[in-house]
Amino acid sequence: MPARGWLPVTVPGVPAGWRDLHDRFGSMPFADLFVDAIGYAEHGHPVSTATATAWARAVAGHAGLTGPEYAEFAQVYAPAGRAPRPGERWGNPGAARTLRLIAESRAEEFYRGRIAAALAEHAARTGGLLTVDDLAAHASSWVEPVSVRYRGHEVWELPPNGQGLAALLALGILDGFEPGAAAQWVHRQIEAVKLGFADAHAHVADPDRMPVPTAALLAPGYLAARRAGINEEAADPVAGEPERGGTVYLCTADAGGMMVSLIQSTYLSFGSHVVLPGYGFALQNRGLGFRLDAAHPNVVGPAKRPFHTIIPGFLTRDGTPVGPFGVMGGHMQPQGHVQLISATLDAGLDPQAALDAPRWYWHAGRSVLVEEQMATGPGGPDLVADLRTRGHEIAVAPEPTVFGYGQAIWRRADGGYVAGSESRVDGGIGGF
């Protein structure tokens, strides 16, 4: 699938998601939720350092895109011919208009009103496939989360079409091992993540078109069989055969015990780079998650949901909520979930320490990136040397963005909360 332009654009679900979450769980008036965002869009805000760095990369990548569908991008996101620099004030009046219309209409303007009409007209004029009927037909889906047991807890993820199964498969495999020496444990985590991804990439698709049931992938017997395939040497991952039948994460909790794990994304730095003139937002390119292989369950097709990378997580113990967690970063997300949960439940770290712990990242084959502090910190050289003897091709990442960005909130037994926010990027913990 192409990464940019109209072809990877699917019907946006976020505005309807905001409304439907509010209908079920909200307490404030819906329009009040938008006041601050509209203010920042209308009057501007200083751009933070990490955001400015990523923004500059996206603008540089946009330079090679030509065609009428890309014309508005620079007007909105590079009005001075470049990305905003750290500390510069940037505003987006078009986004303020869009947010105001969503707030006043409870998202109806986005799916059946002025925004929908403008989107369909822009698509027709610039080569897109999105229509007013597509937008009007959209509906949110309420789903039952899926889980595996890990160290006496339940780790919860959203079911397919997301990649949360990759994290659950890896944790379900690892739960049958006891943490051992540092290098052996990291090796087993990497191998379990490889197997989780192999199965997710082979089997996960729109749940209505997925031939392998989720329960089969998480069945104890299947997890045991996958676990048995891990030895002391690095391997190239192969999918198993079970029985058939640009992202933002936030978490929050209140005094009444309500906890929320929420993630949304335009994907890959401004998504499709298609911007609706006058409305100030870029359309996502989540259709990039489709396959073009007609024999694959995730092949692109009408009225289908593609493989999604975005996965909010939640932890419970014997059914009692512990708290929400998440790690942004595309392919890194399941790996970040595995490492965060292991640091919490195996090493006993609090959320901030668990998030600060050095991370590794696997993408394909036997190549593994590690953070500099993992390679050079106490015991690091020996750990890296041990992993290399096992066949892992270890390299130190030149910068930290590949390792994702996370947050977590754990509820204490006394009813209070302890929280952590990613130290590798802009972010923070707030209380009210």
C-alpha positions, 0 to 999 in steps of 0.5 A: 500500500502507498503511504501518502495521498488518498489511497491509504485514507480510510474513514476517520473514526476519532470524532465519532469516538469522542462523541460515543465515549462521552455519551457512555461515560462523560459527565461534562457538557460535550462542547466544554471538552473542546474549549482549550483545544479551540483556544490553542488552535485559534490563538496559537501555542509555543511548539515544544522541542521534541515536537518541532524536531519531528515536525521538521522531519515531516516537512522535509519528507513532504517536499517530494510530494506533488499533486493537488491533494498535497497543496494545502499541507504547506499552507497549514503546517509550514506557513513560513516555508518550514516547520515551526522552531522550538518555542515559536507560536503556531496557530491553526484557525482552520482546526479551530473551525473544525473543532467548533463544528464538531463540538456544536454538532456532536460530530454530525457536521463531520459525518453528515454536514459541512465537513463531510461535504467539503471532504467529499468535494475535495476528494472528487476534485483531487483524486480521492475515493472518499464520498459522503456515503462513506462518511455517513455510514461510519459507526463506532464499534463497542468491543470486548477486550481480550487478555492473557494472564501474566504473573498473577495479573490480567493484561488487556488489549483491544481485539483485532483489527489491532496489533494488541494480540502481538503483545498478548501472545508475547506475554502469554509465551513469557509467562511460562518462563521464570526471569533468569539472567539479564541476557537470557531474559532479554533474549526470551523477550525478543524471541517471544515478541518475534513470534507474537508479531509473526502471528499478528502479521499473518492472521490479524485483519478486520474481525469480520473477515479474520479466519483465525479466531482470537481465542485460538491464538491465545489458547494455553495449548497454542501459547505452550507450543509457541513457547516450546519453539524458543531456545537459547539462540536467535531465530527468524520468526515464522507464523504458527498455525492455531486452530481456526474457527503520528500517534497520541496516547493518554491515560487518566484516572479520577477520585471515583475510580474511573480510569481511561486508556485512550490512543488515537493517530493520524499515523506516520507523521501527518498521515496521508499529507492530504489536508482539507482546505479551510479546515486545518487537519490532515487525514490519516493513512491507516489504509497503509495497514492493508495488504495487496496479497489477495490470499491474505485475510488483511487484503484491501477491500471495501467496508474493511478495517485495516491492520491497526498499530494503535493499542491502548492497554490496561492491567488488572489483578483478579479482575480488580483494576490496576490501571491504564498504560500505553506506549506510542510508536507503531511497530514498537507498541507491542514491544513497549507493552511487553517491556513495561509490563515485565519491568512492572511485574517482574522487576517491581518498578513503579510506573516512572522507573518502568518507563525510564528503563532502557529499551530494545527494539526489534523490527525484522530478522535478527536485527535488534536496536538497543538504547545506549544506556542498555549497552553501556550502563552497568552490565551492559557490555556483557549483556550485549556480548551475550545477546550477540553470542546467541545470534542477535545482531545488536546495534545501538540506536543513534537517537531514542524516538524508535523506542516509543513514548509511554504513560502509565497510571497504577492504582494503589491499594489505598485508593491513591494513584502513582503515575509515570510519563515518558522521559524521552519526549515532551509530556507530563503528569497533571492533577486537578 
